[in-house]
Amino acid sequence: MEKVRAPLLGIVFGLLMIFTSSYLLLFTWKSMIGHYSLIVLASFFGGVLIVDFERSLKLVAGAYITSCIVVVLLYMLPAILYGEAYQGEIDVIVAITATDIARTVLISFPVSVFMSLLGCFSAKSFLENE
């Protein structure tokens, strides 16, 4: 049976959107359960779809780090667009958001990597049994 490869760009973009929305969920409504459940599910299914261990680690970690940068930019954007921000205010926004992200990254990034590997293992075992 022929292996069907999923388009990796779509998977990475989907992971980026889910990771970004989980951080926005965390910062907007302070929902830790929603944040961690989205991280776990997205990483697991990302690993299932990618299947290759090395590629899965690179793509999930890259999407995760990029989503952290996007969240900081999204929090700075209203102050920049309305022209109410000066350099000192932007520095404060970046410092506060980066500190909040750094606290959650210590737990959610290793969980993301572990779930991605678990998804790869389960996909490989499923493909071997066929």
N, CA, C and O atoms as a printed pandas DataFrame, in Angstrom:
     atom_number atom_name residue_name chain_id  residue_number  x_coord  y_coord  z_coord
0              1         N          MET        A               1    0.842   -1.180    0.000
1              2        CA          MET        A               1    0.000    0.000    0.000
2              3         C          MET        A               1    0.886    1.241    0.000
3              4         O          MET        A               1    1.899    1.291    0.698
4              5         N          GLU        A               2    0.506    2.221   -0.770
5              6        CA          GLU        A               2    1.283    3.436   -0.931
6              7         C          GLU        A               2    1.057    4.378    0.243
7              8         O          GLU        A               2   -0.071    4.550    0.705
8              9         N          LYS        A               3    2.165    5.003    0.733
9             10        CA          LYS        A               3    2.039    5.969    1.814
10            11         C          LYS        A               3    1.585    7.306    1.257
11            12         O          LYS        A               3    2.085    7.764    0.230
12            13         N          VAL        A               4    0.654    7.915    1.927
13            14        CA          VAL        A               4    0.168    9.226    1.516
14            15         C          VAL        A               4    0.786   10.247    2.455
15            16         O          VAL        A               4    0.635   10.143    3.673
16            17         N          ARG        A               5    1.483   11.236    1.899
17            18        CA          ARG        A               5    2.125   12.266    2.711
18            19         C          ARG        A               5    1.203   13.476    2.813
19            20         O          ARG        A               5    0.679   13.964    1.811
20            21         N          ALA        A               6    1.017   13.944    4.029
21            22        CA          ALA        A               6    0.197   15.132    4.247
22            23         C          ALA        A               6    1.007   16.376    3.882
23            24         O          ALA        A               6    2.227   16.389    4.043
24            25         N          PRO        A               7    0.350   17.399    3.402
25            26        CA          PRO        A               7    1.082   18.633    3.087
26            27         C          PRO        A               7    1.592   19.283    4.380
27            28         O          PRO        A               7    0.806   19.688    5.237
28            29         N          LEU        A               8    2.908   19.372    4.501
29            30        CA          LEU        A               8    3.510   19.841    5.744
30            31         C          LEU        A               8    3.241   21.309    6.016
31            32         O          LEU        A               8    3.132   21.709    7.175
32            33         N          LEU        A               9    3.131   22.114    4.979
33            34        CA          LEU        A               9    2.876   23.536    5.192
34            35         C          LEU        A               9    1.519   23.747    5.854
35            36         O          LEU        A               9    1.387   24.602    6.729
36            37         N          GLY        A              10    0.524   22.990    5.452
37            38        CA          GLY        A              10   -0.792   23.093    6.072
38            39         C          GLY        A              10   -0.779   22.646    7.524
39            40         O          GLY        A              10   -1.451   23.239    8.368
40            41         N          ILE        A              11   -0.018   21.603    7.812
41            42        CA          ILE        A              11    0.077   21.113    9.190
42            43         C          ILE        A              11    0.761   22.148   10.072
43            44         O          ILE        A              11    0.297   22.429   11.177
44            45         N          VAL        A              12    1.857   22.715    9.590
45            46        CA          VAL        A              12    2.585   23.716   10.375
46            47         C          VAL        A              12    1.731   24.964   10.575
47            48         O          VAL        A              12    1.718   25.532   11.668
48            49         N          PHE        A              13    1.023   25.396    9.542
49            50        CA          PHE        A              13    0.154   26.564    9.682
50            51         C          PHE        A              13   -0.976   26.289   10.670
51            52         O          PHE        A              13   -1.331   27.156   11.468
52            53         N          GLY        A              14   -1.537   25.086   10.619
53            54        CA          GLY        A              14   -2.580   24.719   11.574
54            55         C          GLY        A              14   -2.061   24.688   13.001
55            56         O          GLY        A              14   -2.726   25.166   13.920
56            57         N          LEU        A              15   -0.866   24.124   13.188
57            58        CA          LEU        A              15   -0.268   24.114   14.521
58            59         C          LEU        A              15    0.001   25.531   15.013
59            60         O          LEU        A              15   -0.231   25.841   16.182
60            61         N          LEU        A              16    0.483   26.377   14.133
61            62        CA          LEU        A              16    0.747   27.766   14.495
62            63         C          LEU        A              16   -0.531   28.466   14.944
63            64         O          LEU        A              16   -0.526   29.193   15.937
64            65         N          MET        A              17   -1.615   28.253   14.225
65            66        CA          MET        A              17   -2.880   28.882   14.590
66            67         C          MET        A              17   -3.417   28.350   15.922
67            68         O          MET        A              17   -3.926   29.116   16.741
68            69         N          ILE        A              18   -3.301   27.052   16.132
69            70        CA          ILE        A              18   -3.805   26.470   17.382
70            71         C          ILE        A              18   -2.960   26.909   18.567
71            72         O          ILE        A              18   -3.509   27.244   19.616
72            73         N          PHE        A              19   -1.633   26.917   18.428
73            74        CA          PHE        A              19   -0.776   27.357   19.527
74            75         C          PHE        A              19   -1.002   28.829   19.846
75            76         O          PHE        A              19   -1.031   29.212   21.015
76            77         N          THR        A              20   -1.164   29.662   18.811
77            78        CA          THR        A              20   -1.420   31.084   19.035
78            79         C          THR        A              20   -2.761   31.291   19.719
79            80         O          THR        A              20   -2.871   32.094   20.645
80            81         N          SER        A              21   -3.774   30.575   19.270
81            82        CA          SER        A              21   -5.086   30.732   19.899
82            83         C          SER        A              21   -5.088   30.214   21.330
83            84         O          SER        A              21   -5.824   30.732   22.171
84            85         N          SER        A              22   -4.280   29.202   21.620
85            86        CA          SER        A              22   -4.228   28.716   23.004
86            87         C          SER        A              22   -3.591   29.745   23.919
87            88         O          SER        A              22   -4.013   29.890   25.066
88            89         N          TYR        A              23   -2.575   30.467   23.436
89            90        CA          TYR        A              23   -1.994   31.529   24.259
90            91         C          TYR        A              23   -2.950   32.705   24.403
91            92         O          TYR        A              23   -3.027   33.310   25.473
92            93         N          LEU        A              24   -3.675   33.037   23.344
93            94        CA          LEU        A              24   -4.663   34.111   23.469
94            95         C          LEU        A              24   -5.779   33.713   24.431
95            96         O          LEU        A              24   -6.284   34.547   25.182
96            97         N          LEU        A              25   -6.163   32.439   24.407
97            98        CA          LEU        A              25   -7.145   31.933   25.361
98            99         C          LEU        A              25   -6.616   32.038   26.787
99           100         O          LEU        A              25   -7.350   32.389   27.711
100          101         N          LEU        A              26   -5.351   31.732   26.950
101          102        CA          LEU        A              26   -4.738   31.799   28.278
102          103         C          LEU        A              26   -4.670   33.230   28.790
103          104         O          LEU        A              26   -4.996   33.490   29.948
104          105         N          PHE        A              27   -4.251   34.155   27.944
105          106        CA          PHE        A              27   -4.081   35.531   28.407
106          107         C          PHE        A              27   -5.386   36.304   28.487
107          108         O          PHE        A              27   -5.514   37.210   29.310
108          109         N          THR        A              28   -6.353   35.964   27.653
109          110        CA          THR        A              28   -7.605   36.701   27.653
110          111         C          THR        A              28   -8.533   36.227   28.767
111          112         O          THR        A              28   -9.048   37.037   29.537
112          113         N          TRP        A              29   -8.745   34.913   28.851
113          114        CA          TRP        A              29   -9.690   34.389   29.845
114          115         C          TRP        A              29   -9.024   33.640   30.981
115          116         O          TRP        A              29   -9.717   33.077   31.829
116          117         N          LYS        A              30   -7.708   33.614   31.025
117          118        CA          LYS        A              30   -6.951   32.938   32.091
118          119         C          LYS        A              30   -7.373   31.480   32.248
119          120         O          LYS        A              30   -7.520   30.981   33.364
120          121         N          SER        A              31   -7.563   30.810   31.125
121          122        CA          SER        A              31   -8.013   29.423   31.126
122          123         C          SER        A              31   -6.814   28.490   30.918
123          124         O          SER        A              31   -6.399   28.229   29.789
124          125         N          MET        A              32   -6.274   28.000   32.025
125          126        CA          MET        A              32   -5.125   27.095   31.943
126          127         C          MET        A              32   -5.529   25.738   31.362
127          128         O          MET        A              32   -4.762   25.128   30.617
128          129         N          ILE        A              33   -6.724   25.271   31.699
129          130        CA          ILE        A              33   -7.172   23.971   31.201
130          131         C          ILE        A              33   -7.340   24.006   29.682
131          132         O          ILE        A              33   -6.938   23.074   28.985
132          133         N          GLY        A              34   -7.931   25.077   29.178
133          134        CA          GLY        A              34   -8.080   25.213   27.731
134          135         C          GLY        A              34   -6.749   25.313   27.022
135          136         O          GLY        A              34   -6.561   24.734   25.953
136          137         N          HIS        A              35   -5.821   26.051   27.618
137          138        CA          HIS        A              35   -4.494   26.217   27.016
138          139         C          HIS        A              35   -3.774   24.877   26.910
139          140         O          HIS        A              35   -3.289   24.512   25.839
140          141         N          TYR        A              36   -3.704   24.146   28.020
141          142        CA          TYR        A              36   -2.963   22.889   28.008
142          143         C          TYR        A              36   -3.657   21.809   27.181
143          144         O          TYR        A              36   -2.988   20.988   26.553
144          145         N          SER        A              37   -4.988   21.801   27.175
145          146        CA          SER        A              37   -5.670   20.793   26.360
146          147         C          SER        A              37   -5.469   21.056   24.870
147          148         O          SER        A              37   -5.309   20.114   24.094
148          149         N          LEU        A              38   -5.475   22.329   24.461
149          150        CA          LEU        A              38   -5.192   22.641   23.058
150          151         C          LEU        A              38   -3.758   22.280   22.686
151          152         O          LEU        A              38   -3.515   21.761   21.597
152          153         N          ILE        A              39   -2.812   22.546   23.572
153          154        CA          ILE        A              39   -1.405   22.217   23.309
154          155         C          ILE        A              39   -1.236   20.708   23.167
155          156         O          ILE        A              39   -0.568   20.237   22.246
156          157         N          VAL        A              40   -1.840   19.952   24.078
157          158        CA          VAL        A              40   -1.706   18.492   24.047
158          159         C          VAL        A              40   -2.330   17.908   22.784
159          160         O          VAL        A              40   -1.702   17.104   22.096
160          161         N          LEU        A              41   -3.550   18.304   22.480
161          162        CA          LEU        A              41   -4.230   17.750   21.301
162          163         C          LEU        A              41   -3.547   18.143   19.996
163          164         O          LEU        A              41   -3.377   17.304   19.111
164          165         N          ALA        A              42   -3.155   19.407   19.868
165          166        CA          ALA        A              42   -2.512   19.855   18.638
166          167         C          ALA        A              42   -1.173   19.162   18.432
167          168         O          ALA        A              42   -0.852   18.761   17.314
168          169         N          SER        A              43   -0.393   19.018   19.491
169          170        CA          SER        A              43    0.914   18.367   19.356
170          171         C          SER        A              43    0.766   16.892   19.031
171          172         O          SER        A              43    1.511   16.356   18.210
172          173         N          PHE        A              44   -0.190   16.235   19.669
173          174        CA          PHE        A              44   -0.397   14.813   19.408
174          175         C          PHE        A              44   -0.811   14.578   17.959
175          176         O          PHE        A              44   -0.242   13.730   17.272
176          177         N          PHE        A              45   -1.801   15.333   17.503
177          178        CA          PHE        A              45   -2.260   15.132   16.129
178          179         C          PHE        A              45   -1.243   15.628   15.103
179          180         O          PHE        A              45   -1.192   15.118   13.984
180          181         N          GLY        A              46   -0.433   16.619   15.479
181          182        CA          GLY        A              46    0.668   17.016   14.608
182          183         C          GLY        A              46    1.665   15.887   14.441
183          184         O          GLY        A              46    2.144   15.635   13.335
184          185         N          GLY        A              47    1.985   15.197   15.547
185          186        CA          GLY        A              47    2.884   14.045   15.478
186          187         C          GLY        A              47    2.282   12.892   14.699
187          188         O          GLY        A              47    2.991   12.192   13.977
188          189         N          VAL        A              48    0.979   12.686   14.839
189          190        CA          VAL        A              48    0.311   11.616   14.088
190          191         C          VAL        A              48    0.355   11.900   12.589
191          192         O          VAL        A              48    0.576   10.991   11.789
192          193         N          LEU        A              49    0.145   13.146   12.213
193          194        CA          LEU        A              49    0.123   13.481   10.787
194          195         C          LEU        A              49    1.516   13.522   10.164
195          196         O          LEU        A              49    1.672   13.195    8.988
196          197         N          ILE        A              50    2.522   13.916   10.928
197          198        CA          ILE        A              50    3.866   14.036   10.366
198          199         C          ILE        A              50    4.590   12.693   10.344
199          200         O          ILE        A              50    5.284   12.399    9.371
200          201         N          VAL        A              51    4.455   11.881   11.368
201          202        CA          VAL        A              51    4.960   10.516   11.530
202          203         C          VAL        A              51    6.481   10.444   11.723
203          204         O          VAL        A              51    6.931    9.664   12.563
204          205         N          ASP        A              52    7.277   11.199   11.005
205          206        CA          ASP        A              52    8.732   11.144   11.138
206          207         C          ASP        A              52    9.152   11.876   12.416
207          208         O          ASP        A              52    8.725   13.006   12.651
208          209         N          PHE        A              53    9.990   11.231   13.246
209          210        CA          PHE        A              53   10.357   11.786   14.550
210          211         C          PHE        A              53   11.107   13.107   14.425
211          212         O          PHE        A              53   10.727   14.107   15.034
212          213         N          GLU        A              54   12.159   13.102   13.640
213          214        CA          GLU        A              54   13.001   14.297   13.540
214          215         C          GLU        A              54   12.235   15.465   12.928
215          216         O          GLU        A              54   12.306   16.588   13.426
216          217         N          ARG        A              55   11.518   15.203   11.871
217          218        CA          ARG        A              55   10.740   16.255   11.216
218          219         C          ARG        A              55    9.624   16.754   12.131
219          220         O          ARG        A              55    9.321   17.947   12.152
220          221         N          SER        A              56    9.019   15.848   12.882
221          222        CA          SER        A              56    7.953   16.233   13.790
222          223         C          SER        A              56    8.483   17.153   14.889
223          224         O          SER        A              56    7.849   18.156   15.218
224          225         N          LEU        A              57    9.636   16.820   15.456
225          226        CA          LEU        A              57   10.217   17.673   16.486
226          227         C          LEU        A              57   10.535   19.061   15.940
227          228         O          LEU        A              57   10.251   20.071   16.584
228          229         N          LYS        A              58   11.125   19.102   14.752
229          230        CA          LYS        A              58   11.480   20.395   14.165
230          231         C          LYS        A              58   10.242   21.239   13.878
231          232         O          LYS        A              58   10.212   22.427   14.198
232          233         N          LEU        A              59    9.236   20.641   13.284
233          234        CA          LEU        A              59    8.063   21.409   12.870
234          235         C          LEU        A              59    7.201   21.838   14.054
235          236         O          LEU        A              59    6.708   22.966   14.084
236          237         N          VAL        A              60    7.015   20.953   15.024
237          238        CA          VAL        A              60    6.204   21.317   16.191
238          239         C          VAL        A              60    6.916   22.376   17.021
239          240         O          VAL        A              60    6.287   23.332   17.476
240          241         N          ALA        A              61    8.227   22.216   17.224
241          242        CA          ALA        A              61    8.974   23.214   17.990
242          243         C          ALA        A              61    9.019   24.548   17.253
243          244         O          ALA        A              61    8.897   25.603   17.875
244          245         N          GLY        A              62    9.191   24.510   15.945
245          246        CA          GLY        A              62    9.197   25.755   15.176
246          247         C          GLY        A              62    7.863   26.471   15.216
247          248         O          GLY        A              62    7.811   27.693   15.360
248          249         N          ALA        A              63    6.778   25.711   15.087
249          250        CA          ALA        A              63    5.442   26.316   15.160
250          251         C          ALA        A              63    5.171   26.870   16.552
251          252         O          ALA        A              63    4.531   27.912   16.692
252          253         N          TYR        A              64    5.647   26.187   17.571
253          254        CA          TYR        A              64    5.434   26.637   18.952
254          255         C          TYR        A              64    6.177   27.943   19.217
255          256         O          TYR        A              64    5.606   28.880   19.774
256          257         N          ILE        A              65    7.435   28.007   18.824
257          258        CA          ILE        A              65    8.235   29.212   19.053
258          259         C          ILE        A              65    7.697   30.375   18.226
259          260         O          ILE        A              65    7.647   31.508   18.704
260          261         N          THR        A              66    7.300   30.099   16.999
261          262        CA          THR        A              66    6.736   31.151   16.156
262          263         C          THR        A              66    5.430   31.670   16.734
263          264         O          THR        A              66    5.152   32.867   16.656
264          265         N          SER        A              67    4.625   30.788   17.312
265          266        CA          SER        A              67    3.364   31.243   17.911
266          267         C          SER        A              67    3.614   32.125   19.127
267          268         O          SER        A              67    2.845   33.053   19.380
268          269         N          CYS        A              68    4.664   31.859   19.878
269          270        CA          CYS        A              68    5.004   32.731   21.008
270          271         C          CYS        A              68    5.373   34.131   20.519
271          272         O          CYS        A              68    4.986   35.124   21.135
272          273         N          ILE        A              69    6.109   34.213   19.428
273          274        CA          ILE        A              69    6.472   35.514   18.860
274          275         C          ILE        A              69    5.234   36.230   18.322
275          276         O          ILE        A              69    5.091   37.440   18.497
276          277         N          VAL        A              70    4.340   35.488   17.670
277          278        CA          VAL        A              70    3.120   36.086   17.123
278          279         C          VAL        A              70    2.231   36.634   18.233
279          280         O          VAL        A              70    1.607   37.682   18.063
280          281         N          VAL        A              71    2.165   35.937   19.373
281          282        CA          VAL        A              71    1.342   36.413   20.488
282          283         C          VAL        A              71    1.881   37.735   21.023
283          284         O          VAL        A              71    1.106   38.643   21.321
284          285         N          VAL        A              72    3.192   37.851   21.146
285          286        CA          VAL        A              72    3.769   39.118   21.608
286          287         C          VAL        A              72    3.450   40.242   20.616
287          288         O          VAL        A              72    3.118   41.355   21.022
288          289         N          LEU        A              73    3.551   39.948   19.327
289          290        CA          LEU        A              73    3.222   40.964   18.319
290          291         C          LEU        A              73    1.743   41.329   18.350
291          292         O          LEU        A              73    1.396   42.496   18.166
292          293         N          LEU        A              74    0.866   40.355   18.579
293          294        CA          LEU        A              74   -0.569   40.643   18.652
294          295         C          LEU        A              74   -0.914   41.506   19.858
295          296         O          LEU        A              74   -1.830   42.326   19.790
296          297         N          TYR        A              75   -0.198   41.331   20.949
297          298        CA          TYR        A              75   -0.455   42.175   22.111
298          299         C          TYR        A              75    0.085   43.588   21.920
299          300         O          TYR        A              75   -0.449   44.531   22.503
300          301         N          MET        A              76    1.139   43.753   21.112
301          302        CA          MET        A              76    1.682   45.085   20.845
302          303         C          MET        A              76    0.874   45.831   19.789
303          304         O          MET        A              76    0.875   47.062   19.770
304          305         N          LEU        A              77    0.192   45.113   18.920
305          306        CA          LEU        A              77   -0.441   45.698   17.752
306          307         C          LEU        A              77   -1.455   46.807   18.044
307          308         O          LEU        A              77   -1.401   47.832   17.364
308          309         N          PRO        A              78   -2.374   46.677   19.006
309          310        CA          PRO        A              78   -3.326   47.778   19.234
310          311         C          PRO        A              78   -2.650   49.081   19.645
311          312         O          PRO        A              78   -3.056   50.158   19.207
312          313         N          ALA        A              79   -1.636   48.989   20.472
313          314        CA          ALA        A              79   -0.944   50.200   20.905
314          315         C          ALA        A              79   -0.206   50.848   19.742
315          316         O          ALA        A              79   -0.127   52.074   19.665
316          317         N          ILE        A              80    0.325   50.052   18.852
317          318        CA          ILE        A              80    1.046   50.591   17.694
318          319         C          ILE        A              80    0.070   51.184   16.679
319          320         O          ILE        A              80    0.323   52.258   16.133
320          321         N          LEU        A              81   -1.043   50.494   16.422
321          322        CA          LEU        A              81   -1.997   50.959   15.413
322          323         C          LEU        A              81   -2.657   52.283   15.774
323          324         O          LEU        A              81   -2.843   53.142   14.913
324          325         N          TYR        A              82   -3.008   52.447   17.032
325          326        CA          TYR        A              82   -3.691   53.669   17.432
326          327         C          TYR        A              82   -2.737   54.812   17.725
327          328         O          TYR        A              82   -3.175   55.917   18.043
328          329         N          GLY        A              83   -1.459   54.565   17.624
329          330        CA          GLY        A              83   -0.476   55.622   17.795
330          331         C          GLY        A              83   -0.320   56.101   19.218
331          332         O          GLY        A              83    0.275   57.152   19.456
332          333         N          GLU        A              84   -0.839   55.357   20.159
333          334        CA          GLU        A              84   -0.745   55.763   21.553
334          335         C          GLU        A              84    0.532   55.261   22.207
335          336         O          GLU        A              84    0.832   55.588   23.356
336          337         N          ALA        A              85    1.262   54.477   21.471
337          338        CA          ALA        A              85    2.439   53.866   22.068
338          339         C          ALA        A              85    3.695   54.665   21.748
339          340         O          ALA        A              85    3.880   55.154   20.634
340          341         N          TYR        A              86    4.518   54.778   22.720
341          342        CA          TYR        A              86    5.863   55.269   22.514
342          343         C          TYR        A              86    6.800   54.129   22.893
343          344         O          TYR        A              86    6.341   53.086   23.360
344          345         N          GLN        A              87    8.068   54.301   22.706
345          346        CA          GLN        A              87    8.998   53.184   22.869
346          347         C          GLN        A              87    8.962   52.588   24.274
347          348         O          GLN        A              87    9.092   51.374   24.429
348          349         N          GLY        A              88    8.794   53.399   25.271
349          350        CA          GLY        A              88    8.755   52.880   26.639
350          351         C          GLY        A              88    7.551   51.988   26.889
351          352         O          GLY        A              88    7.662   50.964   27.562
352          353         N          GLU        A              89    6.391   52.376   26.345
353          354        CA          GLU        A              89    5.180   51.576   26.530
354          355         C          GLU        A              89    5.275   50.246   25.791
355          356         O          GLU        A              89    4.830   49.219   26.303
356          357         N          ILE        A              90    5.846   50.256   24.604
357          358        CA          ILE        A              90    6.017   49.015   23.848
358          359         C          ILE        A              90    6.962   48.073   24.590
359          360         O          ILE        A              90    6.737   46.863   24.624
360          361         N          ASP        A              91    8.015   48.625   25.182
361          362        CA          ASP        A              91    8.941   47.792   25.953
362          363         C          ASP        A              91    8.242   47.147   27.149
363          364         O          ASP        A              91    8.513   45.993   27.481
364          365         N          VAL        A              92    7.350   47.887   27.790
365          366        CA          VAL        A              92    6.609   47.337   28.938
366          367         C          VAL        A              92    5.664   46.228   28.485
367          368         O          VAL        A              92    5.563   45.193   29.144
368          369         N          ILE        A              93    4.971   46.437   27.366
369          370        CA          ILE        A              93    4.057   45.412   26.839
370          371         C          ILE        A              93    4.825   44.142   26.492
371          372         O          ILE        A              93    4.391   43.036   26.814
372          373         N          VAL        A              94    5.966   44.309   25.836
373          374        CA          VAL        A              94    6.783   43.147   25.482
374          375         C          VAL        A              94    7.287   42.440   26.728
375          376         O          VAL        A              94    7.286   41.210   26.782
376          377         N          ALA        A              95    7.718   43.193   27.727
377          378        CA          ALA        A              95    8.245   42.583   28.951
378          379         C          ALA        A              95    7.171   41.807   29.700
379          380         O          ALA        A              95    7.422   40.700   30.175
380          381         N          ILE        A              96    5.986   42.377   29.809
381          382        CA          ILE        A              96    4.901   41.697   30.534
382          383         C          ILE        A              96    4.457   40.444   29.791
383          384         O          ILE        A              96    4.309   39.383   30.396
384          385         N          THR        A              97    4.247   40.561   28.495
385          386        CA          THR        A              97    3.783   39.416   27.710
386          387         C          THR        A              97    4.842   38.326   27.651
387          388         O          THR        A              97    4.521   37.144   27.774
388          389         N          ALA        A              98    6.101   38.709   27.463
389          390        CA          ALA        A              98    7.170   37.716   27.405
390          391         C          ALA        A              98    7.348   37.005   28.735
391          392         O          ALA        A              98    7.670   35.817   28.764
392          393         N          THR        A              99    7.144   37.711   29.830
393          394        CA          THR        A              99    7.234   37.071   31.155
394          395         C          THR        A              99    6.112   36.061   31.340
395          396         O          THR        A              99    6.343   34.960   31.839
396          397         N          ASP        A             100    4.894   36.431   30.938
397          398        CA          ASP        A             100    3.770   35.491   31.048
398          399         C          ASP        A             100    3.979   34.267   30.156
399          400         O          ASP        A             100    3.676   33.143   30.557
400          401         N          ILE        A             101    4.492   34.484   28.964
401          402        CA          ILE        A             101    4.750   33.366   28.061
402          403         C          ILE        A             101    5.848   32.469   28.624
403          404         O          ILE        A             101    5.744   31.244   28.564
404          405         N          ALA        A             102    6.902   33.077   29.171
405          406        CA          ALA        A             102    8.025   32.292   29.693
406          407         C          ALA        A             102    7.587   31.385   30.839
407          408         O          ALA        A             102    8.096   30.273   30.980
408          409         N          ARG        A             103    6.643   31.856   31.659
409          410        CA          ARG        A             103    6.157   31.005   32.746
410          411         C          ARG        A             103    5.432   29.770   32.245
411          412         O          ARG        A             103    5.579   28.687   32.812
412          413         N          THR        A             104    4.658   29.924   31.196
413          414        CA          THR        A             104    3.902   28.777   30.701
414          415         C          THR        A             104    4.723   27.896   29.767
415          416         O          THR        A             104    4.438   26.706   29.633
416          417         N          VAL        A             105    5.739   28.465   29.120
417          418        CA          VAL        A             105    6.569   27.679   28.202
418          419         C          VAL        A             105    7.339   26.597   28.959
419          420         O          VAL        A             105    7.603   25.526   28.412
420          421         N          LEU        A             106    7.697   26.870   30.202
421          422        CA          LEU        A             106    8.461   25.892   30.975
422          423         C          LEU        A             106    7.726   24.567   31.125
423          424         O          LEU        A             106    8.360   23.517   31.233
424          425         N          ILE        A             107    6.405   24.602   31.132
425          426        CA          ILE        A             107    5.627   23.368   31.236
426          427         C          ILE        A             107    5.093   22.936   29.879
427          428         O          ILE        A             107    5.181   21.760   29.524
428          429         N          SER        A             108    4.543   23.871   29.121
429          430        CA          SER        A             108    3.830   23.468   27.908
430          431         C          SER        A             108    4.746   23.084   26.748
431          432         O          SER        A             108    4.334   22.289   25.903
432          433         N          PHE        A             109    5.964   23.609   26.668
433          434        CA          PHE        A             109    6.847   23.207   25.571
434          435         C          PHE        A             109    7.318   21.762   25.715
435          436         O          PHE        A             109    7.258   21.023   24.733
436          437         N          PRO        A             110    7.786   21.314   26.896
437          438        CA          PRO        A             110    8.118   19.883   27.009
438          439         C          PRO        A             110    6.909   18.967   26.809
439          440         O          PRO        A             110    7.039   17.880   26.245
440          441         N          VAL        A             111    5.742   19.401   27.268
441          442        CA          VAL        A             111    4.530   18.611   27.043
442          443         C          VAL        A             111    4.237   18.527   25.556
443          444         O          VAL        A             111    3.835   17.474   25.061
444          445         N          SER        A             112    4.432   19.620   24.841
445          446        CA          SER        A             112    4.212   19.645   23.405
446          447         C          SER        A             112    5.158   18.690   22.682
447          448         O          SER        A             112    4.731   17.945   21.800
448          449         N          VAL        A             113    6.423   18.708   23.045
449          450        CA          VAL        A             113    7.399   17.812   22.419
450          451         C          VAL        A             113    7.076   16.354   22.742
451          452         O          VAL        A             113    7.140   15.494   21.864
452          453         N          PHE        A             114    6.728   16.073   24.004
453          454        CA          PHE        A             114    6.392   14.705   24.399
454          455         C          PHE        A             114    5.160   14.188   23.662
455          456         O          PHE        A             114    5.142   13.045   23.204
456          457         N          MET        A             115    4.142   15.018   23.548
457          458        CA          MET        A             115    2.925   14.586   22.860
458          459         C          MET        A             115    3.157   14.416   21.367
459          460         O          MET        A             115    2.540   13.556   20.738
460          461         N          SER        A             116    4.034   15.218   20.796
461          462        CA          SER        A             116    4.377   15.052   19.390
462          463         C          SER        A             116    5.079   13.712   19.164
463          464         O          SER        A             116    4.780   13.003   18.203
464          465         N          LEU        A             117    6.005   13.375   20.046
465          466        CA          LEU        A             117    6.678   12.074   19.945
466          467         C          LEU        A             117    5.712   10.922   20.176
467          468         O          LEU        A             117    5.798    9.891   19.509
468          469         N          LEU        A             118    4.795   11.095   21.116
469          470        CA          LEU        A             118    3.793   10.063   21.364
470          471         C          LEU        A             118    2.897    9.870   20.142
471          472         O          LEU        A             118    2.522    8.744   19.813
472          473         N          GLY        A             119    2.557   10.966   19.476
473          474        CA          GLY        A             119    1.775   10.865   18.245
474          475         C          GLY        A             119    2.543   10.155   17.143
475          476         O          GLY        A             119    1.966    9.372   16.389
476          477         N          CYS        A             120    3.848   10.423   17.041
477          478        CA          CYS        A             120    4.674    9.727   16.048
478          479         C          CYS        A             120    4.733    8.235   16.331
479          480         O          CYS        A             120    4.596    7.417   15.421
480          481         N          PHE        A             121    4.939    7.879   17.608
481          482        CA          PHE        A             121    4.992    6.462   17.977
482          483         C          PHE        A             121    3.682    5.756   17.670
483          484         O          PHE        A             121    3.674    4.645   17.140
484          485         N          SER        A             122    2.578    6.406   18.008
485          486        CA          SER        A             122    1.283    5.745   17.771
486          487         C          SER        A             122    0.994    5.629   16.277
487          488         O          SER        A             122    0.434    4.624   15.839
488          489         N          ALA        A             123    1.365    6.632   15.491
489          490        CA          ALA        A             123    1.153    6.541   14.035
490          491         C          ALA        A             123    2.031    5.467   13.408
491          492         O          ALA        A             123    1.587    4.735   12.523
492          493         N          LYS        A             124    3.281    5.372   13.866
493          494        CA          LYS        A             124    4.172    4.345   13.327
494          495         C          LYS        A             124    3.682    2.942   13.691
495          496         O          LYS        A             124    3.731    2.031   12.864
496          497         N          SER        A             125    3.215    2.771   14.915
497          498        CA          SER        A             125    2.720    1.457   15.313
498          499         C          SER        A             125    1.431    1.096   14.551
499          500         O          SER        A             125    1.205   -0.068   14.221
500          501         N          PHE        A             126    0.606    2.091   14.282
501          502        CA          PHE        A             126   -0.603    1.845   13.505
502          503         C          PHE        A             126   -0.253    1.476   12.068
503          504         O          PHE        A             126   -0.856    0.564   11.503
504          505         N          LEU        A             127    0.717    2.174   11.469
505          506        CA          LEU        A             127    1.113    1.889   10.092
506          507         C          LEU        A             127    1.809    0.529    9.970
507          508         O          LEU        A             127    1.688   -0.137    8.942
508          509         N          GLU        A             128    2.537    0.116   11.012
509          510        CA          GLU        A             128    3.214   -1.195   10.968
510          511         C          GLU        A             128    2.227   -2.339   11.074
511          512         O          GLU        A             128    2.459   -3.414   10.522
512          513         N          ASN        A             129    1.118   -2.115   11.784
513          514        CA          ASN        A             129    0.132   -3.181   11.983
514          515         C          ASN        A             129   -0.724   -3.407   10.730
515          516         O          ASN        A             129   -1.370   -4.448   10.610
516          517         N          GLU        A             130   -0.737   -2.470    9.820
517          518        CA          GLU        A             130   -1.565   -2.630    8.610
518          519         C          GLU        A             130   -0.979   -3.637    7.666
519          520         O          GLU        A             130   -1.548   -3.891    6.604
